[in-house]
Amino acid sequence: MEKLKIYANLSLYTMNFTNKSFIYFPLLFILNVSCSSPRINVLALKNSPEFSKRLFVTSLSKIEKNAIKNPDNSNLQFEASKELTIFSYGFTMNEAERIKNEDYDKGRTIYSKAHSDFVRSVHYINSSLVSDYPSFLLWLNDQGNLDIDFKKGSAEKLYWAAGAYAGAIQSSNGSPEWLIQLPKIGLLLESGIELDSTWNFGSFYTAMISYSIVRHDAKEDKFNIAKSYFKKAVEASAGQDLSPYISYAENISVSEQNKNEFSNMLYKALNIDIYSNPELTLGNYINRKRANWLLDNIEEYFY
């Protein structure tokens, strides 16, 4: 079973619907969404992207129905959150980002659909983790000065929880209700790193590249910290994953307005053999498309 690593750009592009312009909210969070899933593969995405999407939607519908019927089943709740998050990042958010400047109304509709899906994903993953650890929500909300002894196997769930919350924040149109939940992402990611730092070829490290820059308590040397996570992510994947390079380009290079570095990082990503690690092939294929799209739209990021 191939491990899918979908690149999702959580660049928190906050939409200002009053003047029909899209404003860059200063939260640039790159998340690597990973799963073991046969539902989608490179050949299908390359030759029949719409068929792949329909197939995923059909499967997702069945998974959600099972989760709704079994609210106390931790595994089913987790699976629903995971698959819903994969779909939202891999299809819905990518579509919304590409269309937002061409068709405002359609872009708004797609972002709204994504937000609804991410909110459900948050509900499922919270339900799963509460089943595993009854005081999870108290811990997550920083109530009662609690400390949970997470099992190593929970690292994956903490990662997906961070992804669900980040997606809900990004697609919320700057809603204060969701923006104030940003610190939860850091708590989840840092706890996951403590459990299994190199899980899924360094996905936690890649996610921390951007979070280090935008966290509410970001340090003065935040860019150096982000660059250190980049190095750890590259090392954890043996240089076979495109995601850290794209994350570096979109977060660090754009924030520092270093256009040449932006291009160099993306070209380094494009030079990686996407077939060198079979477990990364699908994600790398998707990431390669992302890198090419960023290069084609480079002027949108620099002024």
C-alpha positions as CSV (number, residue, x, y, z in Angstrom):
1,M,0.0,0.0,0.0
2,E,1.5,3.3,-1.1
3,K,1.9,6.1,1.4
4,L,0.4,9.2,-0.1
5,K,2.0,12.5,0.7
6,I,-0.1,15.4,-0.6
7,Y,1.3,18.8,-0.6
8,A,-1.2,21.4,0.6
9,N,-0.5,25.1,0.6
10,L,-2.0,26.6,3.7
11,S,-0.9,30.0,2.9
12,L,-3.9,31.4,4.6
13,Y,-4.9,33.6,1.8
14,T,-7.7,35.5,3.6
15,M,-10.4,36.7,1.2
16,N,-11.8,40.2,1.6
17,F,-15.2,39.8,0.1
18,T,-16.1,43.5,0.5
19,N,-13.8,44.7,-2.2
20,K,-13.5,41.5,-4.0
21,S,-9.7,41.2,-3.5
22,F,-7.7,38.5,-1.9
23,I,-5.4,39.7,0.9
24,Y,-2.4,37.7,2.0
25,F,-3.0,37.0,5.7
26,P,0.4,36.8,7.4
27,L,0.1,33.1,8.2
28,L,2.0,30.9,5.8
29,F,1.7,27.3,6.9
30,I,2.8,24.4,4.7
31,L,1.4,21.1,5.6
32,N,2.3,17.7,4.2
33,V,-0.7,15.5,4.4
34,S,0.1,11.9,4.4
35,C,-1.8,8.6,4.3
36,S,-1.7,5.1,3.2
37,S,-4.4,5.1,0.6
38,P,-5.0,3.2,-2.7
39,R,-7.8,5.6,-3.7
40,I,-5.6,7.8,-5.8
41,N,-2.4,7.3,-7.8
42,V,-0.1,9.1,-10.2
43,L,-1.4,7.4,-13.3
44,A,-5.0,8.2,-12.4
45,L,-4.2,11.8,-11.5
46,K,-2.2,12.4,-14.6
47,N,-4.6,10.8,-17.1
48,S,-8.0,11.2,-15.4
49,P,-8.0,13.9,-12.7
50,E,-11.7,14.4,-12.7
51,F,-12.3,10.6,-12.4
52,S,-9.9,10.5,-9.5
53,K,-11.8,13.2,-7.8
54,R,-15.2,11.5,-8.2
55,L,-13.7,8.2,-7.0
56,F,-12.4,10.0,-3.9
57,V,-15.7,11.7,-3.2
58,T,-17.6,8.4,-3.4
59,S,-15.2,6.7,-1.0
60,L,-15.2,9.7,1.4
61,S,-19.0,9.7,1.5
62,K,-19.0,6.1,2.7
63,I,-16.3,6.8,5.3
64,E,-18.2,9.7,6.7
65,K,-21.4,7.7,7.0
66,N,-19.6,5.1,9.0
67,A,-18.1,7.8,11.3
68,I,-21.5,9.3,11.9
69,K,-23.1,6.0,12.7
70,N,-20.2,5.2,15.1
71,P,-19.4,8.4,17.0
72,D,-17.5,6.5,19.7
73,N,-15.2,4.6,17.3
74,S,-11.9,6.3,17.5
75,N,-10.5,4.7,14.3
76,L,-13.5,5.5,12.2
77,Q,-13.5,9.1,13.5
78,F,-9.8,9.4,12.6
79,E,-10.2,7.9,9.2
80,A,-13.0,10.4,8.4
81,S,-10.9,13.3,9.4
82,K,-7.9,12.1,7.6
83,E,-9.7,11.4,4.3
84,L,-11.7,14.6,4.5
85,T,-8.6,16.6,5.1
86,I,-6.8,14.9,2.2
87,F,-9.6,15.8,-0.2
88,S,-9.9,19.4,1.0
89,Y,-6.2,20.1,0.6
90,G,-5.6,17.9,-2.4
91,F,-8.6,19.0,-4.5
92,T,-10.7,21.8,-3.0
93,M,-8.1,24.3,-1.8
94,N,-5.9,23.8,-4.8
95,E,-8.9,24.5,-7.0
96,A,-9.9,27.6,-5.0
97,E,-6.4,29.1,-5.1
98,R,-6.0,28.6,-8.9
99,I,-9.4,30.1,-9.7
100,K,-9.7,33.0,-7.2
101,N,-8.2,35.7,-9.4
102,E,-10.1,34.6,-12.5
103,D,-13.6,34.0,-11.1
104,Y,-14.2,35.7,-7.8
105,D,-17.7,34.3,-7.1
106,K,-16.7,30.8,-7.9
107,G,-13.5,31.1,-5.8
108,R,-15.6,32.3,-2.8
109,T,-18.0,29.4,-3.2
110,I,-15.1,26.9,-3.3
111,Y,-13.4,28.4,-0.2
112,S,-16.7,28.2,1.7
113,K,-17.1,24.6,0.7
114,A,-13.6,23.9,2.0
115,H,-14.3,25.6,5.3
116,S,-17.4,23.5,5.9
117,D,-15.4,20.3,5.2
118,F,-12.5,21.4,7.4
119,V,-14.8,22.2,10.3
120,R,-16.2,18.6,10.1
121,S,-12.7,17.3,9.9
122,V,-11.9,19.1,13.2
123,H,-14.9,17.6,14.8
124,Y,-13.9,14.0,13.7
125,I,-10.3,14.3,14.8
126,N,-11.3,15.8,18.2
127,S,-13.7,13.0,18.7
128,S,-11.1,10.4,17.9
129,L,-8.5,11.9,20.2
130,V,-11.0,12.4,23.1
131,S,-11.8,8.7,22.8
132,D,-8.2,7.9,23.2
133,Y,-7.4,10.6,25.8
134,P,-10.5,11.9,27.6
135,S,-8.8,15.1,28.7
136,F,-7.6,15.9,25.2
137,L,-9.8,19.0,24.6
138,L,-8.9,20.5,28.0
139,W,-5.2,20.0,27.2
140,L,-5.7,21.5,23.7
141,N,-7.5,24.5,25.1
142,D,-4.8,25.0,27.7
143,Q,-7.2,24.5,30.6
144,G,-6.2,23.1,33.9
145,N,-2.5,23.0,33.3
146,L,-2.9,19.4,32.0
147,D,-0.2,17.1,30.6
148,I,-1.1,14.1,28.5
149,D,1.2,11.1,28.1
150,F,0.6,10.5,24.4
151,K,1.6,7.2,23.0
152,K,4.1,7.2,20.1
153,G,1.4,5.9,17.7
154,S,-0.6,9.0,18.3
155,A,1.9,11.2,16.4
156,E,-0.1,10.7,13.2
157,K,-3.3,11.8,14.8
158,L,-1.7,14.9,16.2
159,Y,-0.4,15.8,12.8
160,W,-3.8,15.4,11.2
161,A,-5.4,17.4,13.9
162,A,-2.9,20.2,13.2
163,G,-3.9,19.9,9.5
164,A,-7.6,20.1,10.2
165,Y,-7.3,23.1,12.4
166,A,-5.0,24.9,9.9
167,G,-7.4,24.2,7.1
168,A,-10.3,25.6,9.1
169,I,-8.4,28.7,9.9
170,Q,-7.2,29.3,6.3
171,S,-10.7,28.9,4.8
172,S,-12.5,30.9,7.5
173,N,-12.2,34.3,5.7
174,G,-10.3,35.7,8.7
175,S,-12.9,34.7,11.3
176,P,-11.6,35.7,14.8
177,E,-13.3,32.5,16.0
178,W,-10.7,30.5,14.1
179,L,-7.7,32.8,14.0
180,I,-7.4,32.7,17.8
181,Q,-7.0,28.9,17.5
182,L,-3.6,29.3,15.8
183,P,-1.6,28.3,18.9
184,K,-3.3,24.9,18.8
185,I,-1.4,24.1,15.6
186,G,1.9,24.6,17.3
187,L,1.0,22.6,20.4
188,L,-0.1,19.7,18.2
189,L,3.0,19.8,16.0
190,E,5.5,20.2,18.8
191,S,3.8,17.3,20.7
192,G,4.0,15.2,17.6
193,I,7.7,16.0,17.2
194,E,8.4,14.9,20.8
195,L,6.7,11.6,20.0
196,D,8.2,10.8,16.6
197,S,10.2,13.6,15.1
198,T,11.0,11.9,11.8
199,W,7.5,10.5,11.2
200,N,6.6,10.2,7.6
201,F,9.9,11.4,6.2
202,G,10.0,14.6,8.3
203,S,6.4,15.9,7.8
204,F,6.4,17.6,11.2
205,Y,9.6,19.4,10.4
206,T,8.2,20.7,7.1
207,A,5.1,21.9,8.8
208,M,7.2,23.7,11.4
209,I,9.0,25.7,8.7
210,S,6.1,28.0,8.3
211,Y,4.7,27.8,11.8
212,S,8.0,29.1,13.2
213,I,7.5,32.3,11.2
214,V,3.9,33.0,12.0
215,R,3.4,31.7,15.5
216,H,2.0,34.2,18.0
217,D,5.1,34.0,20.1
218,A,7.6,34.0,17.2
219,K,11.1,34.8,18.2
220,E,13.3,37.4,16.6
221,D,15.4,34.7,14.9
222,K,12.3,33.0,13.5
223,F,13.8,32.7,10.0
224,N,16.8,31.0,11.3
225,I,14.6,28.6,13.3
226,A,12.5,28.0,10.2
227,K,15.7,27.3,8.1
228,S,16.8,24.8,10.7
229,Y,13.5,22.9,10.4
230,F,14.1,22.9,6.6
231,K,17.4,21.2,7.0
232,K,15.9,18.6,9.4
233,A,13.1,17.9,6.9
234,V,15.5,17.4,4.0
235,E,17.6,15.1,6.1
236,A,14.6,13.1,7.3
237,S,13.6,12.4,3.7
238,A,17.1,11.9,2.5
239,G,16.5,14.7,0.0
240,Q,13.8,12.7,-1.8
241,D,10.8,14.9,-0.8
242,L,9.9,18.0,-2.7
243,S,7.8,19.5,0.1
244,P,10.5,21.1,2.3
245,Y,11.9,23.0,-0.7
246,I,8.4,24.3,-1.7
247,S,7.7,25.2,1.9
248,Y,11.0,27.1,2.1
249,A,10.2,29.0,-1.1
250,E,6.6,30.0,-0.2
251,N,7.3,30.9,3.4
252,I,10.9,32.0,3.9
253,S,11.8,33.3,0.4
254,V,8.5,35.1,0.0
255,S,8.6,36.6,3.5
256,E,12.1,37.9,2.9
257,Q,11.2,38.9,-0.7
258,N,14.1,36.9,-2.1
259,K,12.9,36.2,-5.6
260,N,16.1,34.4,-6.8
261,E,16.1,32.1,-3.8
262,F,12.4,31.4,-4.4
263,S,13.2,30.3,-7.9
264,N,16.3,28.3,-6.9
265,M,14.4,26.4,-4.2
266,L,11.6,25.5,-6.7
267,Y,14.1,24.3,-9.3
268,K,15.9,22.2,-6.7
269,A,12.5,20.6,-6.0
270,L,11.9,20.0,-9.7
271,N,15.3,18.3,-10.0
272,I,14.4,15.6,-7.5
273,D,13.6,12.2,-9.0
274,I,10.0,11.7,-7.9
275,Y,10.3,7.9,-8.4
276,S,13.4,7.5,-6.1
277,N,11.2,6.7,-3.1
278,P,8.0,4.8,-4.0
279,E,6.4,6.0,-0.8
280,L,6.8,9.6,-1.8
281,T,6.1,9.3,-5.5
282,L,2.5,10.3,-5.5
283,G,3.0,13.3,-3.2
284,N,6.1,14.3,-5.2
285,Y,4.1,14.2,-8.4
286,I,1.5,16.6,-6.9
287,N,4.3,18.8,-5.5
288,R,6.0,19.0,-8.8
289,K,2.8,20.4,-10.3
290,R,2.7,22.9,-7.5
291,A,6.3,24.0,-8.1
292,N,5.7,24.6,-11.7
293,W,2.5,26.5,-11.0
294,L,4.4,28.7,-8.5
295,L,7.1,29.5,-11.1
296,D,4.4,30.4,-13.6
297,N,2.9,32.8,-11.1
298,I,6.0,34.1,-9.5
299,E,5.1,37.7,-10.1
300,E,2.1,37.3,-7.7
301,Y,4.5,36.8,-4.8
302,F,7.0,39.6,-5.3
303,Y,6.7,43.4,-5.5
